[in-house]
Amino acid sequence: MKRALWFLLAFALLVAGIEALKVLVAWWQAGRPTPGAAEILSFAVFGVVAFAWWRHSVFTCRNNACLLPDRDADNTPEQR
């Protein structure tokens, strides 16, 4: 059940991000007039979606698993 709720949330964020991007592209192509309520709300939604994507994407480094291992001082090529 918990996994289904997370999947539903991820799908909702995906749809919200796409719709926000559509509104922002239309606003940009209209010559960037003074933003209205729809554009301001789209900026906020797109920011939340971008943050969620960045936080839970392949760019995350959980438990330092993506860092290169430290080289031991005794095994450096200069000392061999």
Backbone atoms as SQL, in Angstrom:
CREATE TABLE atoms (id INTEGER PRIMARY KEY, chain TEXT, resi INTEGER, resn TEXT, atom TEXT, x REAL, y REAL, z REAL);
INSERT INTO atoms VALUES
  (1, 'A', 1, 'MET', 'N', 0.821, -1.193, 0.000),
  (2, 'A', 1, 'MET', 'CA', 0.000, 0.000, 0.000),
  (3, 'A', 1, 'MET', 'C', 0.863, 1.255, 0.000),
  (4, 'A', 2, 'LYS', 'N', 1.943, 1.232, 0.795),
  (5, 'A', 2, 'LYS', 'CA', 2.818, 2.391, 0.888),
  (6, 'A', 2, 'LYS', 'C', 3.495, 2.661, -0.461),
  (7, 'A', 3, 'ARG', 'N', 3.906, 1.603, -1.125),
  (8, 'A', 3, 'ARG', 'CA', 4.556, 1.760, -2.422),
  (9, 'A', 3, 'ARG', 'C', 3.597, 2.348, -3.454),
  (10, 'A', 4, 'ALA', 'N', 2.340, 1.946, -3.401),
  (11, 'A', 4, 'ALA', 'CA', 1.337, 2.478, -4.328),
  (12, 'A', 4, 'ALA', 'C', 1.119, 3.970, -4.097),
  (13, 'A', 5, 'LEU', 'N', 1.128, 4.393, -2.840),
  (14, 'A', 5, 'LEU', 'CA', 0.973, 5.813, -2.543),
  (15, 'A', 5, 'LEU', 'C', 2.165, 6.621, -3.052),
  (16, 'A', 6, 'TRP', 'N', 3.373, 6.088, -2.900),
  (17, 'A', 6, 'TRP', 'CA', 4.561, 6.781, -3.420),
  (18, 'A', 6, 'TRP', 'C', 4.527, 6.859, -4.943),
  (19, 'A', 7, 'PHE', 'N', 4.051, 5.767, -5.566),
  (20, 'A', 7, 'PHE', 'CA', 3.928, 5.765, -7.019),
  (21, 'A', 7, 'PHE', 'C', 2.906, 6.808, -7.476),
  (22, 'A', 8, 'LEU', 'N', 1.797, 6.896, -6.763),
  (23, 'A', 8, 'LEU', 'CA', 0.770, 7.885, -7.080),
  (24, 'A', 8, 'LEU', 'C', 1.312, 9.309, -6.901),
  (25, 'A', 9, 'LEU', 'N', 2.060, 9.537, -5.851),
  (26, 'A', 9, 'LEU', 'CA', 2.673, 10.852, -5.627),
  (27, 'A', 9, 'LEU', 'C', 3.671, 11.181, -6.728),
  (28, 'A', 10, 'ALA', 'N', 4.487, 10.220, -7.112),
  (29, 'A', 10, 'ALA', 'CA', 5.457, 10.456, -8.182),
  (30, 'A', 10, 'ALA', 'C', 4.754, 10.762, -9.499),
  (31, 'A', 11, 'PHE', 'N', 3.678, 10.051, -9.782),
  (32, 'A', 11, 'PHE', 'CA', 2.927, 10.302, -11.011),
  (33, 'A', 11, 'PHE', 'C', 2.282, 11.684, -10.976),
  (34, 'A', 12, 'ALA', 'N', 1.735, 12.068, -9.824),
  (35, 'A', 12, 'ALA', 'CA', 1.127, 13.393, -9.683),
  (36, 'A', 12, 'ALA', 'C', 2.171, 14.491, -9.870),
  (37, 'A', 13, 'LEU', 'N', 3.355, 14.298, -9.320),
  (38, 'A', 13, 'LEU', 'CA', 4.432, 15.283, -9.511),
  (39, 'A', 13, 'LEU', 'C', 4.856, 15.358, -10.975),
  (40, 'A', 14, 'LEU', 'N', 4.893, 14.226, -11.645),
  (41, 'A', 14, 'LEU', 'CA', 5.248, 14.212, -13.061),
  (42, 'A', 14, 'LEU', 'C', 4.236, 14.998, -13.880),
  (43, 'A', 15, 'VAL', 'N', 2.959, 14.738, -13.645),
  (44, 'A', 15, 'VAL', 'CA', 1.908, 15.446, -14.383),
  (45, 'A', 15, 'VAL', 'C', 1.926, 16.936, -14.050),
  (46, 'A', 16, 'ALA', 'N', 2.077, 17.269, -12.782),
  (47, 'A', 16, 'ALA', 'CA', 2.120, 18.679, -12.378),
  (48, 'A', 16, 'ALA', 'C', 3.317, 19.391, -13.001),
  (49, 'A', 17, 'GLY', 'N', 4.449, 18.709, -13.061),
  (50, 'A', 17, 'GLY', 'CA', 5.629, 19.309, -13.673),
  (51, 'A', 17, 'GLY', 'C', 5.454, 19.553, -15.156),
  (52, 'A', 18, 'ILE', 'N', 4.852, 18.604, -15.845),
  (53, 'A', 18, 'ILE', 'CA', 4.626, 18.769, -17.287),
  (54, 'A', 18, 'ILE', 'C', 3.644, 19.910, -17.551),
  (55, 'A', 19, 'GLU', 'N', 2.563, 19.959, -16.779),
  (56, 'A', 19, 'GLU', 'CA', 1.589, 21.035, -16.965),
  (57, 'A', 19, 'GLU', 'C', 2.191, 22.400, -16.615),
  (58, 'A', 20, 'ALA', 'N', 2.999, 22.460, -15.567),
  (59, 'A', 20, 'ALA', 'CA', 3.656, 23.716, -15.203),
  (60, 'A', 20, 'ALA', 'C', 4.614, 24.139, -16.304),
  (61, 'A', 21, 'LEU', 'N', 5.315, 23.192, -16.877),
  (62, 'A', 21, 'LEU', 'CA', 6.238, 23.514, -17.967),
  (63, 'A', 21, 'LEU', 'C', 5.487, 24.026, -19.189),
  (64, 'A', 22, 'LYS', 'N', 4.329, 23.454, -19.481),
  (65, 'A', 22, 'LYS', 'CA', 3.514, 23.941, -20.602),
  (66, 'A', 22, 'LYS', 'C', 3.098, 25.395, -20.394),
  (67, 'A', 23, 'VAL', 'N', 2.648, 25.718, -19.187),
  (68, 'A', 23, 'VAL', 'CA', 2.224, 27.089, -18.886),
  (69, 'A', 23, 'VAL', 'C', 3.404, 28.046, -18.994),
  (70, 'A', 24, 'LEU', 'N', 4.544, 27.637, -18.471),
  (71, 'A', 24, 'LEU', 'CA', 5.719, 28.517, -18.501),
  (72, 'A', 24, 'LEU', 'C', 6.249, 28.715, -19.919),
  (73, 'A', 25, 'VAL', 'N', 6.196, 27.691, -20.749),
  (74, 'A', 25, 'VAL', 'CA', 6.636, 27.829, -22.141),
  (75, 'A', 25, 'VAL', 'C', 5.701, 28.761, -22.898),
  (76, 'A', 26, 'ALA', 'N', 4.402, 28.626, -22.678),
  (77, 'A', 26, 'ALA', 'CA', 3.445, 29.526, -23.335),
  (78, 'A', 26, 'ALA', 'C', 3.654, 30.965, -22.887),
  (79, 'A', 27, 'TRP', 'N', 3.939, 31.163, -21.601),
  (80, 'A', 27, 'TRP', 'CA', 4.205, 32.497, -21.081),
  (81, 'A', 27, 'TRP', 'C', 5.473, 33.076, -21.705),
  (82, 'A', 28, 'TRP', 'N', 6.502, 32.244, -21.820),
  (83, 'A', 28, 'TRP', 'CA', 7.774, 32.700, -22.386),
  (84, 'A', 28, 'TRP', 'C', 7.609, 33.072, -23.855),
  (85, 'A', 29, 'GLN', 'N', 6.878, 32.246, -24.598),
  (86, 'A', 29, 'GLN', 'CA', 6.710, 32.493, -26.028),
  (87, 'A', 29, 'GLN', 'C', 5.778, 33.663, -26.310),
  (88, 'A', 30, 'ALA', 'N', 5.003, 34.097, -25.337),
  (89, 'A', 30, 'ALA', 'CA', 4.112, 35.244, -25.509),
  (90, 'A', 30, 'ALA', 'C', 4.836, 36.564, -25.302),
  (91, 'A', 31, 'GLY', 'N', 6.134, 36.530, -25.163),
  (92, 'A', 31, 'GLY', 'CA', 6.912, 37.750, -24.994),
  (93, 'A', 31, 'GLY', 'C', 7.107, 38.131, -23.546),
  (94, 'A', 32, 'ARG', 'N', 6.920, 37.200, -22.652),
  (95, 'A', 32, 'ARG', 'CA', 7.104, 37.384, -21.215),
  (96, 'A', 32, 'ARG', 'C', 6.353, 38.595, -20.663),
  (97, 'A', 33, 'PRO', 'N', 5.033, 38.605, -20.803),
  (98, 'A', 33, 'PRO', 'CA', 4.269, 39.688, -20.182),
  (99, 'A', 33, 'PRO', 'C', 4.319, 39.559, -18.654),
  (100, 'A', 34, 'THR', 'N', 3.736, 40.486, -17.958),
  (101, 'A', 34, 'THR', 'CA', 3.705, 40.418, -16.502),
  (102, 'A', 34, 'THR', 'C', 3.048, 39.111, -16.081),
  (103, 'A', 35, 'PRO', 'N', 3.753, 38.315, -15.257),
  (104, 'A', 35, 'PRO', 'CA', 3.190, 37.008, -14.888),
  (105, 'A', 35, 'PRO', 'C', 1.919, 37.152, -14.057),
  (106, 'A', 36, 'GLY', 'N', 0.963, 36.311, -14.390),
  (107, 'A', 36, 'GLY', 'CA', -0.291, 36.273, -13.645),
  (108, 'A', 36, 'GLY', 'C', -0.241, 35.191, -12.586),
  (109, 'A', 37, 'ALA', 'N', -1.383, 34.881, -12.030),
  (110, 'A', 37, 'ALA', 'CA', -1.462, 33.872, -10.968),
  (111, 'A', 37, 'ALA', 'C', -1.074, 32.487, -11.489),
  (112, 'A', 38, 'ALA', 'N', -1.472, 32.153, -12.711),
  (113, 'A', 38, 'ALA', 'CA', -1.146, 30.828, -13.266),
  (114, 'A', 38, 'ALA', 'C', 0.359, 30.662, -13.444),
  (115, 'A', 39, 'GLU', 'N', 1.018, 31.700, -13.903),
  (116, 'A', 39, 'GLU', 'CA', 2.456, 31.610, -14.107),
  (117, 'A', 39, 'GLU', 'C', 3.203, 31.539, -12.781),
  (118, 'A', 40, 'ILE', 'N', 2.780, 32.319, -11.800),
  (119, 'A', 40, 'ILE', 'CA', 3.441, 32.292, -10.487),
  (120, 'A', 40, 'ILE', 'C', 3.252, 30.926, -9.834),
  (121, 'A', 41, 'LEU', 'N', 2.050, 30.380, -9.926),
  (122, 'A', 41, 'LEU', 'CA', 1.796, 29.043, -9.388),
  (123, 'A', 41, 'LEU', 'C', 2.613, 27.993, -10.141),
  (124, 'A', 42, 'SER', 'N', 2.767, 28.165, -11.442),
  (125, 'A', 42, 'SER', 'CA', 3.562, 27.223, -12.226),
  (126, 'A', 42, 'SER', 'C', 5.031, 27.276, -11.847),
  (127, 'A', 43, 'PHE', 'N', 5.544, 28.477, -11.565),
  (128, 'A', 43, 'PHE', 'CA', 6.926, 28.588, -11.096),
  (129, 'A', 43, 'PHE', 'C', 7.109, 27.820, -9.789),
  (130, 'A', 44, 'ALA', 'N', 6.162, 27.967, -8.878),
  (131, 'A', 44, 'ALA', 'CA', 6.255, 27.284, -7.589),
  (132, 'A', 44, 'ALA', 'C', 6.172, 25.769, -7.756),
  (133, 'A', 45, 'VAL', 'N', 5.215, 25.313, -8.555),
  (134, 'A', 45, 'VAL', 'CA', 5.059, 23.870, -8.775),
  (135, 'A', 45, 'VAL', 'C', 6.283, 23.299, -9.464),
  (136, 'A', 46, 'PHE', 'N', 6.784, 24.002, -10.463),
  (137, 'A', 46, 'PHE', 'CA', 7.962, 23.509, -11.180),
  (138, 'A', 46, 'PHE', 'C', 9.172, 23.455, -10.257),
  (139, 'A', 47, 'GLY', 'N', 9.290, 24.416, -9.354),
  (140, 'A', 47, 'GLY', 'CA', 10.386, 24.386, -8.385),
  (141, 'A', 47, 'GLY', 'C', 10.299, 23.187, -7.458),
  (142, 'A', 48, 'VAL', 'N', 9.118, 22.884, -6.984),
  (143, 'A', 48, 'VAL', 'CA', 8.932, 21.721, -6.103),
  (144, 'A', 48, 'VAL', 'C', 9.217, 20.428, -6.850),
  (145, 'A', 49, 'VAL', 'N', 8.731, 20.330, -8.074),
  (146, 'A', 49, 'VAL', 'CA', 8.962, 19.126, -8.874),
  (147, 'A', 49, 'VAL', 'C', 10.450, 18.973, -9.193),
  (148, 'A', 50, 'ALA', 'N', 11.113, 20.063, -9.533),
  (149, 'A', 50, 'ALA', 'CA', 12.548, 19.998, -9.829),
  (150, 'A', 50, 'ALA', 'C', 13.331, 19.564, -8.591),
  (151, 'A', 51, 'PHE', 'N', 12.966, 20.094, -7.431),
  (152, 'A', 51, 'PHE', 'CA', 13.645, 19.693, -6.204),
  (153, 'A', 51, 'PHE', 'C', 13.420, 18.219, -5.910),
  (154, 'A', 52, 'ALA', 'N', 12.192, 17.740, -6.046),
  (155, 'A', 52, 'ALA', 'CA', 11.897, 16.326, -5.791),
  (156, 'A', 52, 'ALA', 'C', 12.645, 15.432, -6.773),
  (157, 'A', 53, 'TRP', 'N', 12.705, 15.845, -8.024),
  (158, 'A', 53, 'TRP', 'CA', 13.433, 15.045, -9.020),
  (159, 'A', 53, 'TRP', 'C', 14.917, 15.001, -8.686),
  (160, 'A', 54, 'TRP', 'N', 15.485, 16.143, -8.333),
  (161, 'A', 54, 'TRP', 'CA', 16.916, 16.203, -8.025),
  (162, 'A', 54, 'TRP', 'C', 17.228, 15.391, -6.775),
  (163, 'A', 55, 'ARG', 'N', 16.356, 15.455, -5.784),
  (164, 'A', 55, 'ARG', 'CA', 16.600, 14.781, -4.518),
  (165, 'A', 55, 'ARG', 'C', 16.492, 13.266, -4.640),
  (166, 'A', 56, 'HIS', 'N', 15.629, 12.788, -5.516),
  (167, 'A', 56, 'HIS', 'CA', 15.380, 11.347, -5.620),
  (168, 'A', 56, 'HIS', 'C', 15.761, 10.790, -6.986),
  (169, 'A', 57, 'SER', 'N', 16.757, 11.374, -7.614),
  (170, 'A', 57, 'SER', 'CA', 17.167, 10.901, -8.932),
  (171, 'A', 57, 'SER', 'C', 18.509, 10.181, -8.840),
  (172, 'A', 58, 'VAL', 'N', 19.093, 9.937, -9.977),
  (173, 'A', 58, 'VAL', 'CA', 20.382, 9.258, -10.020),
  (174, 'A', 58, 'VAL', 'C', 21.508, 10.154, -9.524),
  (175, 'A', 59, 'PHE', 'N', 21.220, 11.433, -9.300),
  (176, 'A', 59, 'PHE', 'CA', 22.260, 12.341, -8.853),
  (177, 'A', 59, 'PHE', 'C', 22.474, 12.296, -7.352),
  (178, 'A', 60, 'THR', 'N', 21.673, 11.533, -6.634),
  (179, 'A', 60, 'THR', 'CA', 21.841, 11.460, -5.185),
  (180, 'A', 60, 'THR', 'C', 22.971, 10.511, -4.845),
  (181, 'A', 61, 'CYS', 'N', 23.517, 10.700, -3.689),
  (182, 'A', 61, 'CYS', 'CA', 24.624, 9.858, -3.224),
  (183, 'A', 61, 'CYS', 'C', 24.276, 9.367, -1.830),
  (184, 'A', 62, 'ARG', 'N', 23.587, 8.266, -1.757),
  (185, 'A', 62, 'ARG', 'CA', 23.183, 7.736, -0.456),
  (186, 'A', 62, 'ARG', 'C', 24.338, 7.011, 0.204),
  (187, 'A', 63, 'ASN', 'N', 24.581, 7.310, 1.445),
  (188, 'A', 63, 'ASN', 'CA', 25.616, 6.661, 2.259),
  (189, 'A', 63, 'ASN', 'C', 26.991, 6.726, 1.595),
  (190, 'A', 64, 'ASN', 'N', 27.247, 7.784, 0.874),
  (191, 'A', 64, 'ASN', 'CA', 28.537, 8.000, 0.199),
  (192, 'A', 64, 'ASN', 'C', 28.903, 6.845, -0.728),
  (193, 'A', 65, 'ALA', 'N', 27.921, 6.153, -1.272),
  (194, 'A', 65, 'ALA', 'CA', 28.172, 4.999, -2.126),
  (195, 'A', 65, 'ALA', 'C', 28.735, 5.404, -3.486),
  (196, 'A', 66, 'CYS', 'N', 28.525, 6.642, -3.896),
  (197, 'A', 66, 'CYS', 'CA', 28.986, 7.048, -5.219),
  (198, 'A', 66, 'CYS', 'C', 30.355, 7.719, -5.177),
  (199, 'A', 67, 'LEU', 'N', 30.911, 7.898, -3.993),
  (200, 'A', 67, 'LEU', 'CA', 32.214, 8.533, -3.885),
  (201, 'A', 67, 'LEU', 'C', 33.313, 7.527, -4.176),
  (202, 'A', 68, 'LEU', 'N', 34.388, 8.008, -4.711),
  (203, 'A', 68, 'LEU', 'CA', 35.528, 7.132, -4.960),
  (204, 'A', 68, 'LEU', 'C', 36.179, 6.761, -3.632),
  (205, 'A', 69, 'PRO', 'N', 36.705, 5.556, -3.530),
  (206, 'A', 69, 'PRO', 'CA', 37.354, 5.177, -2.270),
  (207, 'A', 69, 'PRO', 'C', 38.639, 5.971, -2.076),
  (208, 'A', 70, 'ASP', 'N', 38.956, 6.228, -0.827),
  (209, 'A', 70, 'ASP', 'CA', 40.202, 6.928, -0.510),
  (210, 'A', 70, 'ASP', 'C', 41.374, 6.003, -0.757),
  (211, 'A', 71, 'ARG', 'N', 42.421, 6.579, -1.271),
  (212, 'A', 71, 'ARG', 'CA', 43.621, 5.779, -1.499),
  (213, 'A', 71, 'ARG', 'C', 44.437, 5.773, -0.216),
  (214, 'A', 72, 'ASP', 'N', 44.963, 4.636, 0.114),
  (215, 'A', 72, 'ASP', 'CA', 45.801, 4.542, 1.307),
  (216, 'A', 72, 'ASP', 'C', 47.111, 5.264, 1.050),
  (217, 'A', 73, 'ALA', 'N', 47.650, 5.882, 2.070),
  (218, 'A', 73, 'ALA', 'CA', 48.920, 6.599, 1.941),
  (219, 'A', 73, 'ALA', 'C', 50.065, 5.617, 1.661),
  (220, 'A', 74, 'ASP', 'N', 49.920, 4.374, 2.131),
  (221, 'A', 74, 'ASP', 'CA', 50.983, 3.387, 1.937),
  (222, 'A', 74, 'ASP', 'C', 50.992, 2.810, 0.534),
  (223, 'A', 75, 'ASN', 'N', 49.907, 2.905, -0.207),
  (224, 'A', 75, 'ASN', 'CA', 49.810, 2.296, -1.523),
  (225, 'A', 75, 'ASN', 'C', 49.851, 3.305, -2.667),
  (226, 'A', 76, 'THR', 'N', 50.362, 4.476, -2.439),
  (227, 'A', 76, 'THR', 'CA', 50.431, 5.460, -3.518),
  (228, 'A', 76, 'THR', 'C', 51.528, 5.050, -4.494),
  (229, 'A', 77, 'PRO', 'N', 51.353, 5.344, -5.778),
  (230, 'A', 77, 'PRO', 'CA', 52.368, 4.940, -6.768),
  (231, 'A', 77, 'PRO', 'C', 53.724, 5.603, -6.543),
  (232, 'A', 78, 'GLU', 'N', 53.746, 6.749, -5.912),
  (233, 'A', 78, 'GLU', 'CA', 55.022, 7.444, -5.705),
  (234, 'A', 78, 'GLU', 'C', 55.901, 6.703, -4.709),
  (235, 'A', 79, 'GLN', 'N', 55.321, 5.933, -3.798),
  (236, 'A', 79, 'GLN', 'CA', 56.097, 5.251, -2.770),
  (237, 'A', 79, 'GLN', 'C', 56.477, 3.826, -3.167),
  (238, 'A', 80, 'ARG', 'N', 56.044, 3.358, -4.310),
  (239, 'A', 80, 'ARG', 'CA', 56.350, 1.981, -4.735),
  (240, 'A', 80, 'ARG', 'C', 57.699, 1.876, -5.341);
